[in-house]
Amino acid sequence: MRWLPTREDILQSRWLQPVAHHLHDDRLWHLERGCVARAVAIGLFFGLLLPFAQFLAAAVFAVWLRAHLGVAAGATFVTNPLTFAPLYWLAHRIGQAVLGAPDDEAAADAVSRQVEAAAAHQGWLAAAWDTVQGAGAPLVVGLAVMAVAASVLGFLAVWFLWRPRRPAA
């Protein structure tokens, strides 16, 4: 915790001065059941839906929907260099199923190999963009389905697993 900046340090940053007036709401900083549930949903949604600028989109929507900023930003890390290829392969398969496309195992394997090869040469962000362009509709539909499902499940998991503290008697 000592390495993390305080709320005051963040609000005084010169980079955030244009938007600092939006960051004074306590719900953006305190760990409360509703704020954290919304933040997890936002972070998972943008973490799966967008191949780039996930962190920024999650932060903007967290401020707009009054969710915890840190949790929303952290939940976007569901996609990272280790999970990128399997998640995009699964999204492509889901998209094929939703669109009724033929279940072509060779095409799915080709997408997986393309993602891994591109990530090794270009970095995972450029590989994500190339994969989205190359895989087309099944990938986009699959990512949308996964993003919505993960955000709903994440919200419900936090909402039902969070145990409110009982006041001391």
C-alpha positions as CSV (number, residue, x, y, z in Angstrom):
1,M,0.0,0.0,0.0
2,R,2.9,2.4,0.6
3,W,3.7,2.4,-3.1
4,L,0.2,3.3,-4.2
5,P,-0.5,7.1,-4.5
6,T,-3.1,8.5,-2.1
7,R,-6.3,10.0,-3.3
8,E,-5.0,13.5,-2.7
9,D,-1.8,12.7,-4.8
10,I,-4.0,11.5,-7.7
11,L,-6.3,14.6,-7.5
12,Q,-3.3,17.0,-7.5
13,S,-1.7,15.4,-10.5
14,R,-1.2,18.0,-13.3
15,W,-2.3,15.4,-15.9
16,L,-5.7,15.1,-14.2
17,Q,-6.4,18.8,-13.6
18,P,-8.9,19.1,-16.5
19,V,-11.1,16.3,-15.0
20,A,-10.2,16.6,-11.3
21,H,-13.6,18.1,-10.5
22,H,-15.2,14.8,-11.5
23,L,-13.1,12.8,-9.2
24,H,-14.2,14.1,-5.8
25,D,-17.1,11.7,-5.4
26,D,-16.5,9.4,-2.4
27,R,-18.0,6.5,-4.3
28,L,-15.1,6.5,-6.7
29,W,-12.7,5.7,-3.9
30,H,-14.4,3.8,-1.1
31,L,-14.9,0.0,-1.1
32,E,-18.7,-0.3,-0.9
33,R,-20.7,-3.2,-2.2
34,G,-22.6,-1.4,-5.0
35,C,-19.6,0.6,-6.2
36,V,-17.3,-2.4,-6.3
37,A,-20.0,-4.5,-8.1
38,R,-20.4,-1.8,-10.7
39,A,-16.7,-1.5,-11.1
40,V,-16.1,-5.2,-11.6
41,A,-18.9,-5.2,-14.3
42,I,-17.4,-2.2,-16.0
43,G,-13.8,-3.5,-15.9
44,L,-14.7,-7.0,-17.2
45,F,-16.9,-5.5,-19.9
46,F,-14.3,-3.2,-21.3
47,G,-11.5,-5.7,-20.6
48,L,-13.1,-8.2,-22.9
49,L,-14.7,-5.9,-25.5
50,L,-11.9,-3.6,-26.4
51,P,-8.5,-4.7,-27.6
52,F,-7.0,-1.4,-26.6
53,A,-7.7,1.6,-24.3
54,Q,-9.5,-0.7,-21.9
55,F,-8.1,1.0,-18.9
56,L,-9.2,4.5,-20.1
57,A,-12.7,3.4,-21.1
58,A,-13.2,1.6,-17.8
59,A,-12.0,4.7,-15.9
60,V,-14.3,7.1,-17.8
61,F,-17.4,4.8,-17.3
62,A,-16.5,4.3,-13.6
63,V,-16.6,8.0,-13.1
64,W,-19.8,8.3,-15.0
65,L,-21.5,5.4,-13.2
66,R,-20.0,6.2,-9.8
67,A,-18.1,3.0,-9.5
68,H,-14.7,2.4,-7.7
69,L,-12.0,3.6,-10.1
70,G,-9.2,1.3,-9.0
71,V,-11.3,-1.9,-9.1
72,A,-12.7,-0.9,-12.6
73,A,-9.2,-0.3,-13.9
74,G,-7.9,-3.5,-12.3
75,A,-10.7,-5.7,-13.7
76,T,-9.6,-4.8,-17.2
77,F,-6.5,-7.0,-16.7
78,V,-8.7,-10.1,-17.3
79,T,-7.1,-9.7,-20.8
80,N,-3.4,-9.7,-20.6
81,P,-0.6,-11.3,-22.7
82,L,-1.2,-14.6,-21.0
83,T,-4.9,-14.8,-21.4
84,F,-5.2,-13.0,-24.7
85,A,-4.9,-16.0,-27.1
86,P,-7.3,-18.3,-25.3
87,L,-9.9,-15.6,-24.8
88,Y,-9.9,-14.6,-28.4
89,W,-10.0,-18.2,-29.5
90,L,-13.0,-18.8,-27.2
91,A,-14.6,-15.6,-28.5
92,H,-14.2,-16.7,-32.1
93,R,-15.8,-20.0,-31.3
94,I,-18.7,-18.4,-29.5
95,G,-19.2,-16.0,-32.4
96,Q,-19.3,-18.9,-34.8
97,A,-21.9,-20.6,-32.7
98,V,-24.0,-17.5,-32.4
99,L,-23.8,-16.6,-36.1
100,G,-24.4,-20.2,-37.1
101,A,-21.1,-20.3,-39.0
102,P,-19.7,-23.7,-39.8
103,D,-17.6,-25.2,-37.0
104,D,-14.3,-25.1,-38.9
105,E,-11.7,-26.4,-36.5
106,A,-8.9,-25.5,-38.9
107,A,-10.1,-21.9,-39.1
108,A,-10.2,-21.6,-35.3
109,D,-6.7,-23.1,-35.0
110,A,-5.5,-20.7,-37.7
111,V,-6.8,-17.8,-35.7
112,S,-5.1,-19.1,-32.5
113,R,-1.8,-19.5,-34.3
114,Q,-2.1,-16.1,-35.9
115,V,-2.7,-14.4,-32.6
116,E,0.3,-16.2,-31.0
117,A,2.6,-15.4,-33.9
118,A,1.6,-11.8,-34.2
119,A,1.9,-11.3,-30.4
120,A,5.4,-12.6,-30.5
121,H,6.4,-10.2,-33.3
122,Q,4.3,-7.1,-32.9
123,G,3.3,-7.2,-29.2
124,W,-0.1,-8.1,-27.9
125,L,-1.8,-4.8,-28.6
126,A,-1.0,-4.8,-32.3
127,A,-1.7,-8.5,-32.5
128,A,-5.2,-7.9,-31.0
129,W,-6.0,-5.3,-33.6
130,D,-4.8,-7.4,-36.5
131,T,-6.8,-10.4,-35.2
132,V,-10.0,-8.4,-34.9
133,Q,-9.6,-7.2,-38.5
134,G,-8.7,-10.7,-39.8
135,A,-11.2,-12.8,-37.9
136,G,-14.2,-10.6,-38.7
137,A,-17.7,-11.0,-37.5
138,P,-17.4,-14.2,-35.4
139,L,-14.7,-12.6,-33.2
140,V,-16.6,-9.3,-32.7
141,V,-19.8,-11.1,-31.9
142,G,-18.1,-13.5,-29.6
143,L,-16.3,-10.7,-27.7
144,A,-19.5,-8.8,-27.3
145,V,-21.3,-11.9,-25.9
146,M,-18.4,-12.7,-23.6
147,A,-18.2,-9.0,-22.4
148,V,-21.8,-8.8,-21.5
149,A,-21.9,-12.3,-19.9
150,A,-18.7,-11.6,-17.8
151,S,-19.9,-8.2,-16.7
152,V,-23.3,-9.6,-15.5
153,L,-21.7,-12.5,-13.8
154,G,-19.0,-10.3,-12.2
155,F,-21.6,-7.9,-10.9
156,L,-23.8,-10.7,-9.5
157,A,-20.8,-12.5,-7.9
158,V,-19.7,-9.4,-6.0
159,W,-23.3,-8.5,-5.1
160,F,-24.1,-11.9,-3.7
161,L,-20.7,-12.8,-2.2
162,W,-20.1,-9.4,-0.5
163,R,-21.2,-9.7,3.1
164,P,-22.2,-6.4,4.7
165,R,-20.7,-5.8,8.1
166,R,-23.1,-5.9,11.0
167,P,-22.7,-3.0,13.4
168,A,-21.0,-3.9,16.6
169,A,-23.5,-4.1,19.5
